[in-house]
Amino acid sequence: MGGFGSGRRADRNLTTDYLRLDVRALERAGFLRPGHCGSWGWSRGGEVQASIQIEARDTNIRLCYVTHRDGESQQHDYAVRLVRTACNYGGQRSWFVCPCCGQRVAILYVGSVFACRRCYRLAYPVQRESESDRAIRRADAIRERLGWERGILNGRGGKPKGIHWRTFFRLVAAHDHATRAGLEGIARSLSIVNSRLSKATRQRSDN
């Protein structure tokens, strides 16, 4: 078991930079059933990055794992409280209670301890996107819905079966609008880069 906290940079503050523990995934896998005890792991490319031991109780789960930082190892063993709320159409939904702030959350992220996104001050990747990034992502989402190859430079495809012509034309118009916005943003970025390169070249020439 290992991998937690090793090599982490302090300036990383996106949710994708951290391993996450999702209460919904645990519930689907049976890890919240009282009395269940097992290992939960994270892998990439078929190789295990890290794992923890989870023991489920009636009102909490016990987490056991080791963190590694600056060549030192630290053993962690503590409980995370669970609460359950009623769903609109029957049944219950489980939530973590963040060990740091006490807020009800579905996902905890691991640094030295498991805590919520707000406690670690993490941003979602989409919050870092520029307007052109968002436009390109919208265009790609439409391309995926239409069964077209991803990538706004790949051109249009045809109308897939099962989509009405009116819907198809609406989606194509939205795709073209998002594509134009994305390409205009890319052009502005390239213009800024070229301007900076030209300025740096002139400064070197003057010196």
PAKOLNU-417247 format. One record per residue (C-alpha): residue in one letter; x, y, z; chain; residue number from 1. Coordinates in pm, whole numbers, plus 50000, padded with zeros to 5 digits. Each point is the difference from the previous one (the first is absolute). Example, Ala and Ser with C-alpha at 12.3 -4.5 7.8 and 13.67 -1.06 7.14 Angstrom:
R resn     x     y     z chain resi
R    a 51230 49550 50780     A    1
R    s 50137 50344 49934     A    2
END
This chain:
R resn     x     y     z chain resi
R    m 50000 50000 50000     A    1
R    g 50142 50341 49921     A    2
R    g 50030 50298 49773     A    3
R    f 49812 50255 50210     A    4
R    g 50164 50340 50020     A    5
R    s 50319 49896 49825     A    6
R    g 50136 50262 49764     A    7
R    r 49696 50226 50027     A    8
R    r 50060 50364 49912     A    9
R    a 49853 50269 50223     A   10
R    d 49882 50202 49700     A   11
R    r 49771 49726 49873     A   12
R    n 49643 50090 50080     A   13
R    l 49779 49819 49752     A   14
R    t 49773 49709 50090     A   15
R    t 50172 49790 49734     A   16
R    d 50332 50031 50187     A   17
R    y 49865 49799 50294     A   18
R    l 49876 49647 50053     A   19
R    r 49631 49999 50087     A   20
R    l 49773 49784 50209     A   21
R    d 49642 50004 49872     A   22
R    v 49730 49884 50241     A   23
R    r 49779 49894 49708     A   24
R    a 50267 49770 49860     A   25
R    l 50058 49848 50343     A   26
R    e 49629 49937 50045     A   27
R    r 49966 49835 49659     A   28
R    a 50293 49772 50085     A   29
R    g 49850 49905 50337     A   30
R    f 50272 50171 50205     A   31
R    l 49745 50187 50216     A   32
R    r 49824 49686 50117     A   33
R    p 50057 49977 50379     A   34
R    g 50260 49737 50077     A   35
R    h 50162 50011 49656     A   36
R    c 50378 50026 50002     A   37
R    g 50218 50020 49692     A   38
R    s 50262 50181 49796     A   39
R    w 49910 50290 49769     A   40
R    g 50256 50102 49741     A   41
R    w 50076 50245 49721     A   42
R    s 50176 49892 49683     A   43
R    r 50129 50155 49680     A   44
R    g 50090 49802 49691     A   45
R    g 49932 49678 50189     A   46
R    e 50253 50087 50274     A   47
R    v 49883 50064 50356     A   48
R    q 50091 50352 50116     A   49
R    a 49871 49981 50355     A   50
R    s 49762 49805 50221     A   51
R    i 49830 50025 50337     A   52
R    q 49828 49764 50238     A   53
R    i 49635 50079 50067     A   54
R    e 49791 49857 50282     A   55
R    a 49630 50089 49992     A   56
R    r 49792 50055 50310     A   57
R    d 49641 50116 50056     A   58
R    t 50074 50373 50008     A   59
R    n 50355 50032 49865     A   60
R    i 50281 49839 49807     A   61
R    r 50347 49948 50139     A   62
R    l 50289 50092 49768     A   63
R    c 50347 49853 50040     A   64
R    y 50286 50104 49771     A   65
R    v 50356 50128 49986     A   66
R    t 50120 50332 49859     A   67
R    h 50354 50063 49873     A   68
R    r 50155 50347 49999     A   69
R    d 50357 50124 50002     A   70
R    g 50122 49645 50048     A   71
R    e 49789 49943 50311     A   72
R    s 49699 49772 50045     A   73
R    q 49701 50064 50222     A   74
R    q 49727 49753 50094     A   75
R    h 49641 50128 50001     A   76
R    d 49707 49832 50169     A   77
R    y 49680 50198 50056     A   78
R    a 49624 49994 49941     A   79
R    v 49798 50206 49753     A   80
R    r 49640 50048 50103     A   81
R    l 49715 49906 49765     A   82
R    v 49652 50151 49979     A   83
R    r 49709 49883 49790     A   84
R    t 49721 50207 49848     A   85
R    a 49671 49890 49845     A   86
R    c 49969 50004 49620     A   87
R    n 49697 50151 49827     A   88
R    y 49888 49665 49858     A   89
R    g 50083 49782 50295     A   90
R    g 50318 49855 50142     A   91
R    q 50292 50183 50155     A   92
R    r 50313 50175 49884     A   93
R    s 50325 49986 50194     A   94
R    w 50234 50294 50061     A   95
R    f 50337 50053 50162     A   96
R    v 50036 50255 50278     A   97
R    c 50328 50177 49926     A   98
R    p 50241 49934 50291     A   99
R    c 50134 50356 49974     A  100
R    c 49696 50227 49962     A  101
R    g 49705 49774 50080     A  102
R    q 49821 50068 49670     A  103
R    r 49798 49730 49827     A  104
R    v 50176 49900 49676     A  105
R    a 50003 49718 49745     A  106
R    i 50374 50012 49927     A  107
R    l 50308 50025 50219     A  108
R    y 50349 50073 49867     A  109
R    v 50320 49872 50152     A  110
R    g 50297 50211 50097     A  111
R    s 50131 49918 50346     A  112
R    v 49639 49920 50101     A  113
R    f 49676 49951 49813     A  114
R    a 49811 50329 49978     A  115
R    c 49755 50178 49771     A  116
R    r 50077 50221 49701     A  117
R    r 49936 50321 50194     A  118
R    c 50237 49908 50281     A  119
R    y 50280 49937 49747     A  120
R    r 49891 50307 49799     A  121
R    l 49986 49798 49681     A  122
R    a 49858 50126 49673     A  123
R    y 49835 49791 49732     A  124
R    p 50196 49990 49672     A  125
R    v 49710 50172 49822     A  126
R    q 50054 50304 50223     A  127
R    r 50344 50045 49843     A  128
R    e 49870 49989 49645     A  129
R    s 50008 50306 49777     A  130
R    e 49697 50098 49792     A  131
R    s 50155 49833 49695     A  132
R    d 50068 49682 50201     A  133
R    r 49635 49985 50102     A  134
R    a 49887 50064 49643     A  135
R    i 50218 49716 49869     A  136
R    r 49871 49769 50272     A  137
R    r 49639 50086 49904     A  138
R    a 50078 49930 49635     A  139
R    d 50159 49666 50085     A  140
R    a 49698 49904 50212     A  141
R    i 49774 50064 49701     A  142
R    r 50235 49807 49771     A  143
R    e 49985 49705 50239     A  144
R    r 49620 50013 50006     A  145
R    l 49993 50001 49620     A  146
R    g 50252 49720 49975     A  147
R    w 50259 50223 49834     A  148
R    e 50374 49969 50063     A  149
R    r 50108 50221 50289     A  150
R    g 50203 50310 49913     A  151
R    i 49866 50318 49845     A  152
R    l 50257 49985 49717     A  153
R    n 49868 49666 49877     A  154
R    g 49706 50147 49811     A  155
R    r 49636 49899 50009     A  156
R    g 49852 49656 49976     A  157
R    g 49657 49889 49888     A  158
R    k 49664 49973 50173     A  159
R    p 49982 49693 50222     A  160
R    k 49698 49775 50000     A  161
R    g 49734 50069 50261     A  162
R    i 50039 50379 50005     A  163
R    h 49736 50220 49839     A  164
R    w 50118 50242 49733     A  165
R    r 49887 50300 50206     A  166
R    t 50205 49880 50297     A  167
R    f 50295 49925 49773     A  168
R    f 50001 50350 49848     A  169
R    r 49970 50155 50347     A  170
R    l 50297 49800 50126     A  171
R    v 50207 50081 49690     A  172
R    a 49929 50372 50046     A  173
R    a 50103 49981 50367     A  174
R    h 50311 49803 49904     A  175
R    d 50102 50255 49736     A  176
R    h 49945 50289 50241     A  177
R    a 50214 49832 50269     A  178
R    t 50265 49910 49741     A  179
R    r 50028 50361 49882     A  180
R    a 50030 50122 50359     A  181
R    g 50270 49742 50072     A  182
R    l 50201 50082 49689     A  183
R    e 49974 50373 50067     A  184
R    g 50133 49942 50351     A  185
R    i 50289 49793 49866     A  186
R    a 50078 50275 49747     A  187
R    r 50006 50263 50276     A  188
R    s 50233 49787 50209     A  189
R    l 50235 49947 49705     A  190
R    s 49996 50373 49928     A  191
R    i 50101 50074 50358     A  192
R    v 50278 49741 49988     A  193
R    n 50130 50134 49668     A  194
R    s 49993 50354 50134     A  195
R    r 50203 49900 50305     A  196
R    l 50249 49807 49787     A  197
R    s 50042 50301 49769     A  198
R    k 50053 50230 50297     A  199
R    a 50258 49765 50152     A  200
R    t 50180 49979 49662     A  201
R    r 50013 50380 49969     A  202
R    q 50134 50035 50353     A  203
R    r 50279 49752 49928     A  204
R    s 50084 50185 49677     A  205
R    d 50015 50335 50183     A  206
R    n 50238 49853 50254     A  207
END
